Amino acid sequence: MEQNTLNTNVSSFNVDHTKLKCGLFVSGKDMLDSGLVLTTFDLRMKRPYHDEPMTTGSVHATEHLLADYLRGDDLWGNKILYVGPMGCRTGFYVMMSGDLGSKDILPLMIRAFDYISDFDGEIPGATQKQCGNYLDMDLEQARTDAAIYYNVLIEAKKENLVYPVKREKKKTNKGAL
């Protein structure tokens, strides 16, 4: 199978997912005409091609709980613009206003996933009137996935906060004396 190695306009397509670990990464930054910077974060909860992807029920429950928690945060809530799942079911994207780095929001994400891992109750927005598929939620699995990710975040190293960089191999002059 031929691999597409062309760069694209989708920043996450330029990341080597075979080397990607679980973590909290800056996926991209965009500057608006007004000068405001928007930062998109990659909350990679599952390691691609190593861990099983999240179930749709876990993704859906986590999405509701994460969006509700982040938007309700006293310090950061007004900077949250978007919270949504990745189609590959390995994590979420969070877009925030501001020129931010992973370390800036690490404490927020630690709190959020601690909250989700211990959540017990009615999932916010999980009614027929509020959600297009409210029956497809698995709170138990969402708590398990959140607890695993929480443990990654509290022990985060560089590999969990910075995308892997593909380094070009140095050319050697074989046969030279």
C-alpha positions as CSV (number, residue, x, y, z in Angstrom):
1,M,0.0,0.0,0.0
2,E,1.5,3.3,-1.1
3,Q,1.8,5.9,1.6
4,N,0.9,9.5,1.1
5,T,3.8,11.6,2.2
6,L,2.7,15.0,0.9
7,N,2.2,17.8,3.4
8,T,-1.4,19.0,3.7
9,N,-3.2,22.0,5.0
10,V,-4.5,19.8,7.9
11,S,-1.9,20.1,10.6
12,S,-2.6,16.7,12.2
13,F,-2.1,15.0,8.9
14,N,1.5,16.1,9.0
15,V,2.2,14.4,12.4
16,D,3.7,10.9,12.3
17,H,0.9,9.0,14.1
18,T,3.1,5.9,14.3
19,K,5.4,7.7,16.7
20,L,2.7,9.7,18.6
21,K,2.2,9.0,22.3
22,C,-0.8,9.9,24.4
23,G,-0.6,13.5,25.6
24,L,-1.7,17.1,25.3
25,F,-0.3,18.8,22.2
26,V,-0.6,22.0,20.3
27,S,-2.1,21.0,17.0
28,G,-2.0,24.4,15.5
29,K,-2.3,28.2,15.9
30,D,-4.3,30.5,13.7
31,M,-4.1,34.3,13.8
32,L,-7.3,36.2,13.0
33,D,-7.4,39.5,11.1
34,S,-7.9,41.2,14.5
35,G,-4.6,39.8,15.8
36,L,-6.2,37.3,18.1
37,V,-4.5,33.9,18.2
38,L,-6.6,30.8,18.3
39,T,-4.8,27.7,19.6
40,T,-6.1,24.2,18.8
41,F,-5.1,21.4,21.2
42,D,-4.9,17.7,20.5
43,L,-6.0,15.8,23.5
44,R,-4.6,12.4,22.5
45,M,-6.1,9.9,24.9
46,K,-5.3,6.7,22.9
47,R,-2.0,6.0,21.2
48,P,-2.7,5.4,17.5
49,Y,-2.0,1.8,16.3
50,H,-1.0,0.8,19.8
51,D,-4.2,1.2,21.9
52,E,-7.7,0.3,20.9
53,P,-9.7,3.4,19.9
54,M,-12.3,4.7,22.2
55,T,-15.8,3.3,21.8
56,T,-18.4,5.7,20.4
57,G,-20.3,5.6,23.7
58,S,-17.2,6.6,25.6
59,V,-16.3,9.3,23.1
60,H,-19.8,10.7,23.2
61,A,-20.1,10.7,27.0
62,T,-16.6,12.2,27.4
63,E,-17.4,14.9,24.8
64,H,-20.5,16.1,26.8
65,L,-18.7,16.0,30.2
66,L,-15.5,17.6,28.9
67,A,-17.3,20.4,27.0
68,D,-19.5,21.1,30.0
69,Y,-16.6,21.1,32.5
70,L,-14.3,23.3,30.4
71,R,-16.9,25.9,29.5
72,G,-17.9,26.1,33.2
73,D,-14.3,26.6,34.4
74,D,-14.0,30.0,36.2
75,L,-10.5,30.7,34.9
76,W,-10.6,29.3,31.4
77,G,-14.3,28.9,30.5
78,N,-14.5,32.1,28.5
79,K,-11.5,31.0,26.3
80,I,-13.1,27.7,25.2
81,L,-14.3,28.0,21.6
82,Y,-14.7,24.4,20.6
83,V,-14.6,20.9,22.1
84,G,-15.0,17.9,19.7
85,P,-13.9,14.3,19.1
86,M,-11.4,13.1,16.5
87,G,-13.0,11.0,13.9
88,C,-10.3,8.3,14.6
89,R,-11.7,8.0,18.1
90,T,-8.2,8.5,19.7
91,G,-9.0,11.8,21.4
92,F,-10.4,15.3,21.2
93,Y,-9.7,18.7,19.8
94,V,-10.1,21.8,22.0
95,M,-9.9,25.2,20.4
96,M,-9.1,28.2,22.7
97,S,-8.6,31.9,22.3
98,G,-5.1,33.0,23.1
99,D,-1.5,32.1,22.1
100,L,-1.2,29.1,24.5
101,G,1.0,26.1,25.0
102,S,0.4,22.7,26.4
103,K,1.9,23.5,29.7
104,D,-0.4,26.5,30.0
105,I,-3.5,24.4,30.1
106,L,-2.1,21.2,31.6
107,P,-3.6,22.0,35.1
108,L,-7.0,22.6,33.5
109,M,-6.9,19.3,31.7
110,I,-5.8,17.4,34.7
111,R,-8.8,18.9,36.7
112,A,-11.1,18.1,33.8
113,F,-10.1,14.5,33.4
114,D,-10.0,13.9,37.2
115,Y,-13.6,15.2,37.2
116,I,-14.7,12.9,34.3
117,S,-13.0,9.9,35.8
118,D,-15.0,10.3,39.1
119,F,-18.2,11.6,37.5
120,D,-21.4,10.0,38.8
121,G,-24.7,11.4,37.8
122,E,-26.7,12.5,34.8
123,I,-24.5,13.4,31.8
124,P,-25.1,17.1,30.9
125,G,-27.1,17.5,27.7
126,A,-28.0,13.8,27.4
127,T,-31.6,14.1,26.6
128,Q,-33.5,13.6,23.4
129,K,-34.2,17.4,23.1
130,Q,-30.5,18.4,23.8
131,C,-28.6,15.7,21.8
132,G,-29.0,14.0,18.4
133,N,-28.0,10.6,19.7
134,Y,-28.2,10.7,23.5
135,L,-28.7,6.9,23.8
136,D,-25.1,6.3,22.6
137,M,-23.2,7.1,25.7
138,D,-21.2,4.9,27.9
139,L,-20.3,6.6,31.2
140,E,-18.5,3.7,32.7
141,Q,-16.1,3.4,29.8
142,A,-15.7,7.2,29.6
143,R,-14.6,7.2,33.3
144,T,-12.1,4.4,32.6
145,D,-10.7,6.2,29.6
146,A,-10.5,9.5,31.5
147,A,-8.7,7.9,34.4
148,I,-6.1,6.4,32.1
149,Y,-5.6,9.8,30.4
150,Y,-5.5,11.6,33.7
151,N,-2.6,9.4,34.7
152,V,-0.7,10.3,31.5
153,L,-1.3,14.0,32.2
154,I,-0.2,14.0,35.9
155,E,3.1,12.3,34.8
156,A,3.5,14.2,31.5
157,K,6.9,14.3,30.0
158,K,8.1,16.2,26.8
159,E,6.9,13.3,24.6
160,N,3.4,13.8,26.0
161,L,3.4,17.6,25.4
162,V,5.3,18.1,22.1
163,Y,4.5,16.4,18.8
164,P,7.2,14.0,17.6
165,V,9.5,15.6,15.1
166,K,10.5,13.7,12.0
167,R,14.2,14.2,11.6
168,E,15.8,13.8,8.1
169,K,18.5,11.2,8.0
170,K,22.0,12.6,7.3
171,K,23.4,11.6,4.0
172,T,26.6,9.6,4.3
173,N,29.3,9.5,1.7
174,K,29.8,5.7,1.5
175,G,32.9,4.6,-0.2
176,A,34.8,7.8,0.4
177,L,38.3,7.4,1.8
